[in-house]
Each structure stands twice: as structure tokens, then as C-alpha cells.
Amino acid sequence: MMTKDTKARRARGKTEVTKYLKIRIEQLTLERSKNTNTDTLLILDKSIQELATVLDLIERKAPLQRP
């Protein structure tokens, strides 16, 4: 059985994760705008896309599906 304290900690943890993901996506996007190397751009694009997907899943409370 979950107590109010447990629910509050989980909610706070979700907020911290969401905040981290948004900041990290912003940092990677800024780094991407400063870069011209094609290989680096591909890596940054992939990283940004993966973090954006995780953020979307967390915000929608969608379960992760395994292939």
C-alpha cells in the first residue's frame, strides 16, 4: 500500500526526470547548432530524438513497448 509520502516522492522524481530531459535536449540542440561535422550531427540527432521519445512517454505515462 502506498502512503502519501511515497506518492509525493514518486511525483517529485518524475518532475526531476522531466526537467533533466528537457535541459539535456536543449543542451544537445545548442551543441548541434555549433557543429558542422556530419558524423557528430548524426549522433546528436539520434540522441536528441531518443531523449525526446523518452520525455514524450513519461509525459503521456505510456508504457515502454519491447519489440
Sine and cosine of phi, psi and omega as CSV:
sin_phi,cos_phi,sin_psi,cos_psi,sin_omega,cos_omega
0.00,0.00,0.73,-0.68,-0.02,-1.00
-1.00,0.02,0.70,-0.71,0.08,-1.00
-1.00,-0.01,0.17,-0.99,0.05,-1.00
-0.88,0.48,-0.60,0.80,-0.01,-1.00
-0.90,0.44,-0.67,0.74,0.02,-1.00
-0.90,0.43,-0.69,0.72,0.03,-1.00
-0.89,0.46,-0.65,0.76,0.01,-1.00
-0.91,0.42,-0.67,0.74,0.02,-1.00
-0.90,0.43,-0.65,0.76,0.01,-1.00
-0.91,0.41,-0.67,0.74,0.02,-1.00
-0.90,0.44,-0.68,0.73,0.01,-1.00
-0.90,0.43,-0.64,0.77,0.03,-1.00
-0.89,0.46,-0.65,0.76,0.03,-1.00
-0.90,0.45,-0.66,0.75,0.01,-1.00
-0.89,0.45,-0.67,0.74,0.00,-1.00
-0.91,0.42,-0.65,0.76,0.02,-1.00
-0.91,0.41,-0.70,0.71,0.02,-1.00
-0.87,0.49,-0.69,0.72,0.01,-1.00
-0.89,0.46,-0.71,0.70,0.02,-1.00
-0.86,0.52,-0.73,0.69,-0.03,-1.00
-0.88,0.48,-0.68,0.73,0.01,-1.00
-0.90,0.44,-0.68,0.73,0.02,-1.00
-0.90,0.43,-0.69,0.72,-0.03,-1.00
-0.91,0.41,-0.64,0.76,0.05,-1.00
-0.88,0.47,-0.68,0.74,0.02,-1.00
-0.89,0.46,-0.69,0.73,0.01,-1.00
-0.89,0.46,-0.71,0.71,-0.01,-1.00
-0.92,0.40,-0.60,0.80,0.04,-1.00
-0.90,0.43,-0.66,0.75,0.05,-1.00
-0.90,0.43,-0.70,0.72,0.03,-1.00
-0.87,0.49,-0.63,0.78,0.01,-1.00
-0.89,0.46,-0.64,0.77,-0.03,-1.00
-0.92,0.38,-0.36,0.93,0.00,-1.00
-1.00,-0.02,-0.12,0.99,-0.16,-0.99
-0.95,-0.31,0.54,-0.84,0.05,-1.00
-0.85,-0.53,-0.16,0.99,-0.01,-1.00
-0.94,0.34,0.83,-0.56,-0.06,-1.00
-0.86,0.52,-0.69,0.72,0.00,-1.00
-0.90,0.45,-0.68,0.74,0.01,-1.00
-0.91,0.42,-0.64,0.77,0.03,-1.00
-0.88,0.48,-0.65,0.76,0.03,-1.00
-0.89,0.46,-0.68,0.73,0.00,-1.00
-0.91,0.42,-0.71,0.71,0.01,-1.00
-0.90,0.43,-0.67,0.74,0.04,-1.00
-0.86,0.51,-0.69,0.72,0.00,-1.00
-0.90,0.44,-0.69,0.73,0.00,-1.00
-0.90,0.44,-0.71,0.71,0.02,-1.00
-0.88,0.47,-0.69,0.72,-0.01,-1.00
-0.90,0.44,-0.67,0.74,0.00,-1.00
-0.91,0.41,-0.69,0.73,0.02,-1.00
-0.91,0.41,-0.62,0.79,0.03,-1.00
-0.91,0.42,-0.60,0.80,0.04,-1.00
-0.91,0.42,-0.71,0.70,0.03,-1.00
-0.88,0.47,-0.69,0.72,0.03,-1.00
-0.86,0.50,-0.70,0.72,0.02,-1.00
-0.88,0.48,-0.69,0.72,0.01,-1.00
-0.89,0.45,-0.65,0.76,0.01,-1.00
-0.91,0.40,-0.70,0.71,-0.04,-1.00
-0.92,0.39,-0.53,0.85,0.03,-1.00
-1.00,0.01,-0.12,0.99,-0.07,-1.00
0.86,0.52,0.59,0.81,-0.02,-1.00
-1.00,0.07,0.64,-0.77,0.05,-1.00
-0.96,0.28,0.52,-0.85,0.08,-1.00
-0.97,0.26,0.72,-0.69,0.00,-1.00
-0.97,-0.24,0.76,-0.65,0.06,-1.00
-1.00,-0.04,0.65,-0.76,-0.01,-1.00
-0.92,0.40,0.00,0.00,0.00,0.00
